[in-house]
């Protein structure tokens, strides 16, 4: 059986969209431990692209967790850790407290080094 895929995921694009969403969220809710409903992320961040909130999510998060924020302690990753609980449709993210503070002071996240 030969199947051709018509959709190729753009992991970097969706990782950037996710980080932009997280920055906006953290500016309004400066919390270090957060849970997101995967259906909300699918709609709000990925434009109803179901694959991005399911099978491609791990790859997207692997890129997103490389984004960094300038802090008083230097440049630190925005995301400390994450856990996908697919059976509960939940994404749990733990952020570096210093990075959250940096965002609240107006710092922007830095793109990951992709070299």
C-alpha positions in Angstrom: 0.0 0.0 0.0 1.4 3.4 -1.0 0.1 6.5 0.8 1.1 10.0 -0.1 1.0 12.6 2.6 -0.4 15.9 1.5 0.3 17.7 4.8 3.8 18.1 6.1 4.0 19.5 9.6 5.9 22.8 10.1 7.2 22.2 13.5 9.1 25.5 13.8 6.1 27.6 12.8 3.9 25.9 15.3 6.5 26.0 18.0 6.8 29.8 17.4 3.0 30.2 17.5 2.9 28.2 20.8 5.6 30.3 22.4 3.8 33.5 21.3 0.6 32.1 22.9 2.5 31.2 26.1 4.1 34.7 26.3 0.7 36.3 26.1 -0.7 33.9 28.6 2.2 34.5 31.1 1.9 38.2 30.8 -1.7 38.0 32.0 -1.2 35.0 34.4 2.4 35.0 35.7 2.3 31.4 37.0 5.1 28.9 36.9 2.9 25.7 36.7 0.1 25.7 34.2 -2.3 23.3 32.6 -3.8 23.8 29.2 -6.7 21.8 27.6 -5.4 20.3 24.4 -8.6 21.2 22.5 -8.2 24.8 23.4 -4.6 24.8 22.2 -5.7 23.1 19.0 -8.2 25.8 18.3 -6.4 28.9 19.7 -2.8 28.2 18.7 -2.8 25.6 15.9 -5.8 26.8 13.9 -7.7 23.5 14.4 -4.9 21.4 13.1 -5.6 18.3 15.1 -2.2 16.6 14.3 -0.4 19.6 16.0 -2.2 19.0 19.2 -1.7 15.2 19.1 0.9 13.2 17.2 3.1 16.3 16.3 2.9 18.0 19.7 6.0 16.3 21.2 8.1 17.6 18.3 6.6 21.0 18.6 7.3 21.1 22.3 10.9 19.9 21.7 11.5 23.1 19.7 9.4 25.4 22.0 11.4 24.3 25.1 14.5 25.7 23.5 13.2 29.3 23.5 15.0 31.5 26.0 14.4 34.7 27.9 16.9 37.2 29.2 16.7 37.3 33.0 18.7 38.8 35.9 20.5 35.5 36.1 21.3 35.5 32.4 19.6 33.8 29.5 17.3 30.9 30.7 14.9 28.6 28.9 11.2 29.7 29.1 10.0 26.2 29.7 11.5 24.1 32.5 9.5 21.0 31.8 6.3 19.7 30.2 4.1 16.7 30.3 1.4 15.6 27.8 -1.5 13.7 29.3 -3.2 12.6 26.2 -5.8 10.5 28.0 -6.9 13.6 29.9 -6.4 16.0 27.0 -4.1 18.1 29.1 -0.7 19.7 28.5 1.1 20.6 31.8 4.0 23.1 31.5 6.3 24.2 34.2 8.1 27.5 33.5 11.3 28.9 34.9 10.3 31.5 37.5 13.0 33.9 36.4 11.9 33.7 32.8 8.3 34.4 33.8 9.6 37.4 35.7 11.6 38.5 32.7 8.5 38.4 30.5 6.5 40.4 33.0 9.3 43.1 32.8 8.9 43.3 29.0 11.5 40.9 27.8 10.8 38.8 24.7 11.7 35.2 24.2 14.7 34.4 22.0 14.5 32.0 19.1 16.3 28.7 19.6 19.7 28.2 18.0 18.9 25.9 15.1 22.5 25.5 13.7 
